[in-house]
Amino acid sequence: MNGAEDLALRLTREELAHHWRVSVRTIERWSATGLCPRPLRMGGRILYRREDVLAWERGQTGEALD
């Protein structure tokens, strides 16, 4: 599987932190300051769309990471 296939359609903060190899606190901080994709708030849960994460990664590196 490639990187895009390994990601679920929606990721929790914990899953995103694991994917990017940073702490959950870093994800919280980046979200609060707009330095990562905007999360979805669904029934008290905070989730990130896979397509937003991959687009953000492409914007950071200039190429897809899948």
Sequence and secondary structure as in RCSB ss.txt:
>XXXX:A:sequence
MNGAEDLALRLTREELAHHWRVSVRTIERWSATGLCPRPLRMGGRILYRREDVLAWERGQTGEALD
>XXXX:A:secstr
  HHHHS SEEEHHHHHHHHTS HHHHHHHHHHT S   EEETTEEEEEHHHHHHHHHHHHSS   
